[in-house]
């Protein structure tokens, strides 16, 4: 029940409403729980409400760290 | 969004699994990690993570499914509300098939107009306006992820002075549940995989009590396979050094202080309440209820509903399954008498229930 999906806000509407998109799907969402929703923000949506803005830079940096872990493991595995 | 694909890919997962194997080999004995989120229960089983972990790591499903921890007496009271043709009981779909003490569920009223399934609480205002001659009552089930969405709707209802919209709440809060589990004299877990979306709202700092004496290693995790593996690795690393801590492994969504706007809204409208949990009984201040200023929306008060009791169906082990003390195949009803089409207990009803997840995805 705590299922939530990331989507991109494509348009902010009056009365704390917005349109969000994932792929070709667009849905109307409520953004009243966000401080300053803007078009282009990636948000997590739960039960029709955006509950937080995603930090995409943080996500990319973390994946880079995982890649680094992979390289470190490869170095450790290689014949000495 | 490329990062989502990366977080599901074998290439990204492999080095973390390897690191998990290395770390697990340094730990003596078993490490039992409890997830306390129904969405984790399903995501772990769907992604087959159980089968990727080395021997010595066991994942246990705890009380993380909101429908499952809702006691049978609450369902009985919802049935009282649905029997009145002057009422519309609005609910998330997961609640529809959960049986009350007499084995009857809200599904009995499907198609009668007395029960309405909603995708979002935001539909409530228009439902109430379109039915001015009915009393619309929303079954407020959920943890901190869902609670602010419902609070936002009732804040709007108050501003609009809607007189025919009510809330029958059974909101539960996660930190109190963790505390109860920690205080079990026969502790049967060594770490917590903490719920990502509850944490989005309450923030990583809300778990600081886990870092104190008597706590356990814990990690906040998202719901992609790599997110969950990273959380498991974090717990193992702390355990291998005997350390305690709460690592935020979902920082793209979870901030230290949580979603302040949502927290302020919850604080404005709701106050701590003693709540009845299936299998755990009444836990002090383990949930939230409407503050006195908003009591006119409180269906329990307005409709004079009886107090909530808790009693499983005969033979049903949901109470023990919820606590992670037994696994579903240990229940004699599992998969035979009790199936998703004919559920006996809530763990088989909800898509996030442990029994439903076991049946759908198997033991691994």
Contacts between the chains, C-beta under 8 A, distances in Angstrom:
chain1	res1	chain2	res2	distance
A	1	B	38	6.1
A	1	B	39	7.5
A	1	B	65	7.0
A	1	B	66	4.9
A	1	B	67	6.6
A	1	B	92	6.8
A	1	B	94	6.1
A	1	B	141	7.4
A	1	B	142	6.0
A	1	B	143	7.8
A	1	B	145	7.7
A	1	B	146	6.5
A	1	B	350	7.2
A	1	B	352	5.9
A	2	B	37	6.0
A	2	B	38	6.7
A	2	B	39	4.8
A	2	B	66	7.8
A	2	B	142	7.8
A	2	B	143	6.4
A	2	B	145	4.2
A	2	B	146	7.1
A	2	B	195	6.2
A	2	B	196	7.9
A	2	B	197	4.4
A	2	B	198	6.3
A	2	B	352	8.0
A	3	B	39	5.1
A	3	B	197	7.9
A	3	B	352	7.8
A	4	B	145	7.0
A	4	B	197	5.0
A	4	B	200	7.8
A	6	B	1	6.6
A	6	B	4	7.0
A	30	B	120	7.4
A	30	B	122	4.9
A	30	B	149	7.6
A	30	B	152	6.9
A	32	B	152	5.0
A	33	B	148	5.7
A	33	B	149	7.2
A	33	B	152	6.3
A	33	B	259	6.3
A	33	B	261	5.6
A	33	B	262	4.7
A	33	B	265	7.2
A	34	B	261	6.9
A	35	B	260	7.9
A	35	B	261	5.7
A	42	B	1	6.9
A	44	B	197	7.1
A	44	B	200	6.6
A	44	B	253	5.8
A	46	B	145	5.5
A	46	B	146	6.9
A	46	B	149	6.7
A	46	B	197	6.2
A	47	B	92	7.6
A	47	B	119	7.3
A	47	B	120	5.0
A	47	B	121	6.2
A	47	B	146	6.0
A	47	B	149	5.0
A	48	B	119	6.3
A	48	B	120	2.7
A	48	B	121	7.2
A	48	B	122	4.9
A	48	B	123	7.7
A	48	B	149	7.2
A	49	B	120	7.0
A	49	B	121	7.9
A	49	B	122	7.1
A	49	B	148	7.6
A	49	B	149	4.2
A	49	B	152	6.9
A	51	B	145	6.8
A	51	B	148	7.3
A	51	B	149	7.5
A	51	B	197	7.0
A	51	B	200	5.5
A	51	B	201	6.5
A	51	B	259	6.4
A	51	B	262	6.8
A	52	B	200	4.7
A	52	B	253	5.4
A	52	B	254	7.9
A	52	B	255	7.8
A	52	B	259	5.6
A	54	B	252	5.3
A	54	B	253	5.8
A	55	B	251	7.0
A	55	B	252	4.8
A	55	B	253	7.5
A	56	B	1	7.8
A	56	B	3	7.1
A	56	B	252	7.1
A	58	B	251	5.2
A	58	B	252	4.6
A	59	B	3	4.4
A	59	B	252	4.2
A	60	B	3	6.1
A	62	B	251	7.3
A	62	B	252	7.1
A	63	B	3	5.8
A	63	B	6	5.0
A	63	B	7	7.4
A	63	B	12	6.6
A	66	B	12	5.2
A	66	B	15	6.5
A	66	B	16	6.6
A	66	B	226	6.8
A	66	B	230	7.8
A	67	B	12	7.6
A	69	B	15	4.4
A	69	B	16	6.9
A	69	B	19	6.4
A	70	B	11	7.5
A	70	B	12	8.0
A	70	B	14	7.0
A	70	B	15	3.9
A	72	B	15	7.9
A	73	B	15	5.0
A	73	B	18	5.4
A	73	B	19	7.3
